[in-house]
Amino acid sequence: MTQQASPDSPILKDCVCAFLSGGAICCIGQALTNLFNRTMGMRMDDARSATSIVLILAAAVLTSLGWFAPIARHAGAGTLVPITGFANSIVSPAMEFKSEGLVLGVGAKMFQIAGPVLVFGITSSAVYGLILWICSKL
Protein backbone atom coordinates (compact mmCIF):
# COMPACT_ATOMS: atom_id res chain seq x y z
CA MET A 1 0.00 0.00 0.00
CA THR A 2 2.83 2.36 0.83
CA GLN A 3 4.53 1.89 -2.51
CA GLN A 4 1.26 2.48 -4.34
CA ALA A 5 0.52 5.66 -2.40
CA SER A 6 4.00 7.19 -2.60
CA PRO A 7 5.32 8.46 -5.91
CA ASP A 8 8.53 7.10 -7.42
CA SER A 9 11.59 9.09 -6.46
CA PRO A 10 13.55 10.64 -9.33
CA ILE A 11 16.88 9.17 -8.21
CA LEU A 12 19.05 10.70 -10.95
CA LYS A 13 17.61 14.17 -10.41
CA ASP A 14 18.03 13.81 -6.62
CA CYS A 15 21.65 12.72 -7.01
CA VAL A 16 22.46 15.61 -9.34
CA CYS A 17 20.79 18.15 -7.01
CA ALA A 18 22.63 16.73 -3.99
CA PHE A 19 25.94 16.77 -5.85
CA LEU A 20 25.50 20.35 -7.07
CA SER A 21 24.23 21.75 -3.77
CA GLY A 22 26.85 19.95 -1.69
CA GLY A 23 29.50 21.09 -4.15
CA ALA A 24 28.22 24.66 -3.97
CA ILE A 25 28.45 24.62 -0.17
CA CYS A 26 32.00 23.27 -0.40
CA CYS A 27 32.91 25.94 -2.98
CA ILE A 28 31.52 28.64 -0.70
CA GLY A 29 33.55 27.16 2.14
CA GLN A 30 36.71 27.17 0.04
CA ALA A 31 36.06 30.75 -1.07
CA LEU A 32 35.63 31.79 2.56
CA THR A 33 38.85 29.99 3.53
CA ASN A 34 40.72 31.75 0.71
CA LEU A 35 39.21 35.08 1.72
CA PHE A 36 40.21 34.66 5.36
CA ASN A 37 43.68 33.38 4.48
CA ARG A 38 44.71 35.63 1.59
CA THR A 39 42.70 38.78 2.10
CA MET A 40 42.54 38.96 5.87
CA GLY A 41 45.96 37.42 6.46
CA MET A 42 44.84 34.59 8.75
CA ARG A 43 46.93 31.48 9.11
CA MET A 44 45.42 28.53 7.24
CA ASP A 45 44.33 26.74 10.44
CA ASP A 46 42.61 29.89 11.67
CA ALA A 47 41.02 30.50 8.27
CA ARG A 48 39.58 26.98 8.26
CA SER A 49 38.19 27.44 11.76
CA ALA A 50 36.65 30.77 10.79
CA THR A 51 35.09 29.14 7.71
CA SER A 52 33.51 26.43 9.86
CA ILE A 53 32.13 29.06 12.22
CA VAL A 54 30.66 31.12 9.37
CA LEU A 55 29.04 28.07 7.73
CA ILE A 56 27.56 26.91 11.05
CA LEU A 57 26.28 30.42 11.79
CA ALA A 58 24.79 30.76 8.30
CA ALA A 59 22.98 27.42 8.58
CA ALA A 60 21.72 28.28 12.07
CA VAL A 61 20.42 31.66 10.91
CA LEU A 62 18.80 30.16 7.81
CA THR A 63 17.15 27.50 9.99
CA SER A 64 15.88 30.05 12.50
CA LEU A 65 14.41 32.17 9.69
CA GLY A 66 12.72 29.08 8.22
CA TRP A 67 14.70 29.23 4.97
CA PHE A 68 16.89 26.14 5.40
CA ALA A 69 14.06 23.61 5.01
CA PRO A 70 12.89 24.88 1.59
CA ILE A 71 16.49 24.99 0.37
CA ALA A 72 17.10 21.45 1.67
CA ARG A 73 13.86 20.24 0.10
CA HIS A 74 15.18 21.17 -3.36
CA ALA A 75 18.88 20.50 -2.74
CA GLY A 76 18.41 17.14 -1.06
CA ALA A 77 21.23 15.42 0.78
CA GLY A 78 23.72 18.01 -0.46
CA THR A 79 22.70 20.35 2.35
CA LEU A 80 22.52 17.66 4.98
CA VAL A 81 25.93 16.05 4.61
CA PRO A 82 28.27 19.02 5.21
CA ILE A 83 28.58 20.96 8.44
CA THR A 84 25.48 22.96 7.53
CA GLY A 85 23.29 19.90 7.97
CA PHE A 86 24.71 19.31 11.43
CA ALA A 87 23.98 22.92 12.41
CA ASN A 88 20.44 22.52 11.10
CA SER A 89 19.97 19.31 13.11
CA ILE A 90 20.88 21.19 16.30
CA VAL A 91 18.90 24.39 15.71
CA SER A 92 15.74 22.86 14.25
CA PRO A 93 14.66 20.86 17.35
CA ALA A 94 15.70 23.74 19.59
CA MET A 95 13.35 26.05 17.65
CA GLU A 96 10.57 23.47 17.67
CA PHE A 97 10.61 22.86 21.42
CA LYS A 98 11.39 26.39 22.68
CA SER A 99 7.83 26.69 24.00
CA GLU A 100 8.63 23.95 26.54
CA GLY A 101 11.28 26.14 28.19
CA LEU A 102 15.03 26.54 28.08
CA VAL A 103 15.99 23.43 30.04
CA LEU A 104 13.35 20.82 29.16
CA GLY A 105 12.60 22.23 25.72
CA VAL A 106 15.64 23.74 24.06
CA GLY A 107 18.34 22.13 26.19
CA ALA A 108 16.92 18.63 26.21
CA LYS A 109 15.63 18.44 22.64
CA MET A 110 18.33 20.17 20.60
CA PHE A 111 20.64 17.15 20.80
CA GLN A 112 17.85 14.68 20.08
CA ILE A 113 18.90 14.26 16.45
CA ALA A 114 22.55 15.26 16.69
CA GLY A 115 23.24 13.42 19.95
CA PRO A 116 23.94 10.02 18.40
CA VAL A 117 26.23 11.68 15.85
CA LEU A 118 28.18 13.32 18.66
CA VAL A 119 28.36 10.14 20.74
CA PHE A 120 29.56 7.92 17.90
CA GLY A 121 31.84 10.60 16.48
CA ILE A 122 33.56 11.26 19.80
CA THR A 123 33.76 7.55 20.65
CA SER A 124 35.21 6.59 17.27
CA SER A 125 37.77 9.41 17.42
CA ALA A 126 38.82 8.30 20.92
CA VAL A 127 39.18 4.67 19.73
CA TYR A 128 41.15 5.84 16.68
CA GLY A 129 43.41 7.96 18.90
CA LEU A 130 44.00 5.03 21.23
CA ILE A 131 44.86 2.72 18.31
CA LEU A 132 47.21 5.37 16.87
CA TRP A 133 48.90 5.80 20.24
CA ILE A 134 49.34 2.04 20.69
CA CYS A 135 50.75 1.69 17.18
CA SER A 136 53.21 4.54 17.78
CA LYS A 137 54.55 2.74 20.88
CA LEU A 138 55.24 -0.50 18.96
Beta strands, then each sheet from edge to edge (+ up, - down):
end
